Amino acid sequence: MTQTRALTDGALIEEATKKSGLIWVRGPAGPARALWHVWHEGAAYVVGGPGEQPLDDLGLTDGGTATVTVRSKDKGGRLAMWTARVGECAPRGEEWTAAVAELKGKRLNAPDAQGVEERWARECRVLRLAPTGASAPLPDGPLTAVPLPTPATTRRPMPAALPRLLRGRAKR
């Protein structure tokens, strides 16, 4: 790979990841998961744990690798795929403090906006996903998968009185 290609791939990875609201991360365990993130100092940072996005089922460990897929913010299609070196930031360390300052600004609807940093230090993990080099080729075929099992549901039987209520409104 030429130096020009490496620079081009690095710029593509950085710009695509900066502008995307979500990245899809696949660790050594489990399926890929959509995670919100911030791009800071050459890497994507994510936070996960109780009250935040789940990271434990991905098997992301300090020093391990993950595959990151970046989607287009406007069209939703895949823009880039890259391999990341996973690093866990030590709570209240210099890197952790800088990353949390960025993450805190992007966290929407935090239940405890004033104490989010303390909660993250106490209960959550802040991970650094740093690109290891060139972008990977995008897959040719679809990446469809069966949805993960969940107790959440939207299908329930229609209440018996609903048809009568709807007919009554139509007559008015």
C-alpha positions in Angstrom: 0.0 0.0 0.0 1.4 3.4 -0.9 1.7 6.3 1.5 -0.8 8.2 -0.6 -3.4 5.4 -0.2 -2.8 5.3 3.5 -3.4 9.1 3.8 -6.5 8.9 1.7 -7.9 6.0 3.7 -7.1 7.8 7.0 -8.9 10.9 5.8 -11.9 8.9 4.7 -12.1 7.1 8.0 -11.8 10.3 10.0 -14.3 12.4 8.0 -16.9 9.6 7.7 -16.7 8.8 11.4 -16.8 12.4 12.5 -19.9 13.1 10.5 -21.8 10.0 11.3 -24.0 9.9 14.3 -23.7 6.1 14.8 -21.0 3.6 14.1 -21.6 -0.2 13.9 -19.1 -2.0 16.0 -18.5 -5.8 15.8 -16.3 -7.2 18.5 -14.9 -10.8 18.9 -18.2 -11.9 20.5 -21.8 -11.2 19.4 -23.3 -9.4 16.4 -22.5 -5.8 15.4 -24.2 -3.1 17.5 -24.9 0.5 16.6 -23.2 2.8 19.1 -23.2 6.6 19.4 -19.7 8.0 19.6 -17.5 11.1 19.3 -14.4 11.5 17.2 -11.6 12.9 19.3 -7.8 13.1 18.7 -7.7 10.5 15.9 -10.1 7.9 17.4 -13.8 7.1 18.1 -14.7 7.1 21.8 -17.8 5.3 23.1 -19.2 5.0 26.6 -21.2 2.0 27.8 -22.5 0.4 31.0 -25.5 0.7 33.3 -27.8 3.4 32.0 -25.8 3.8 28.8 -25.3 1.7 25.7 -24.4 -2.0 26.3 -20.9 -2.9 25.4 -20.3 -6.1 27.4 -21.9 -8.5 24.9 -19.5 -7.3 22.2 -16.4 -8.8 24.0 -14.4 -5.5 23.6 -11.3 -5.7 25.7 -8.3 -3.5 26.2 -5.8 -4.3 23.5 -8.3 -6.2 21.4 -9.6 -5.4 18.0 -13.0 -4.5 16.6 -14.5 -3.9 13.1 -16.2 -0.6 12.7 -18.6 0.2 9.9 -19.5 3.8 9.3 -22.8 4.8 7.7 -23.8 7.9 5.8 -25.7 10.3 8.0 -28.1 11.4 5.2 -28.6 8.1 3.2 -27.8 5.5 5.8 -25.6 3.4 3.5 -22.2 2.1 4.4 -19.4 4.5 3.7 -16.3 2.8 5.2 -15.2 -0.2 7.2 -12.1 -0.2 9.3 -10.3 -2.2 12.0 -9.9 -0.6 15.3 -7.5 -1.2 18.2 -9.6 -1.1 21.4 -8.2 0.8 24.4 -10.0 1.3 27.7 -9.5 4.7 29.3 -8.6 4.7 33.0 -11.3 6.6 34.9 -10.3 10.2 35.7 -7.1 9.9 33.8 -6.0 12.6 31.4 -7.3 10.7 28.3 -10.5 9.8 30.0 -11.2 13.4 31.1 -10.7 14.7 27.6 -12.9 12.0 26.1 -15.6 12.4 28.7 -15.8 16.2 28.1 -16.5 15.5 24.4 -18.9 12.6 25.1 -20.8 14.6 27.7 -21.7 17.2 25.1 -23.1 14.5 22.7 -25.1 12.6 25.3 -28.7 13.2 24.7 -31.3 13.0 27.5 -28.9 11.9 30.3 -31.0 11.1 33.4 -28.4 12.9 35.5 -26.8 15.6 33.4 -25.0 17.2 36.3 -23.5 14.0 37.7 -22.9 12.1 34.5 -19.1 12.2 34.8 -19.2 10.8 38.3 -21.6 8.0 37.2 -19.4 7.2 34.2 -16.3 7.0 36.3 -18.0 4.8 38.9 -20.1 2.4 36.7 -19.2 2.7 33.0 -16.4 2.0 30.6 -15.0 4.6 28.1 -13.4 2.9 25.1 -11.1 4.3 22.5 -11.5 2.8 19.0 -8.4 3.8 17.1 -8.0 2.9 13.4 -5.2 0.5 12.8 -4.5 1.4 9.2 -6.3 1.3 5.9 -10.0 1.0 5.4 -11.3 -2.5 4.7 -13.2 -3.2 1.4 -17.0 -3.0 1.7 -18.9 -6.3 1.4 -20.5 -7.0 -2.0 -23.7 -8.6 -0.7 -26.3 -7.6 1.9 -25.5 -8.0 5.6 -29.0 -8.8 6.7 -29.4 -10.7 9.9 -32.2 -12.0 12.1 -33.2 -9.3 14.7 -31.9 -10.0 18.2 -34.4 -11.4 20.7 -36.0 -8.8 22.9 -38.8 -8.7 25.4 -40.0 -5.4 23.8 -43.0 -5.8 21.6 -45.4 -3.6 19.8 -47.9 -6.2 18.7 -50.7 -6.8 21.2 -54.3 -7.9 20.7 -56.7 -5.0 19.8 -58.9 -4.1 22.7 -62.5 -5.4 22.2 -64.0 -1.9 22.6 -61.7 -0.2 20.0 -63.8 -1.1 16.9 -66.9 0.4 18.5 -65.0 3.6 19.5 -63.7 4.0 16.0 -67.1 3.5 14.4 -68.6 6.1 16.9 -66.1 8.7 15.8 -66.7 8.1 12.1 -70.5 8.9 12.6 -69.8 12.3 14.1 
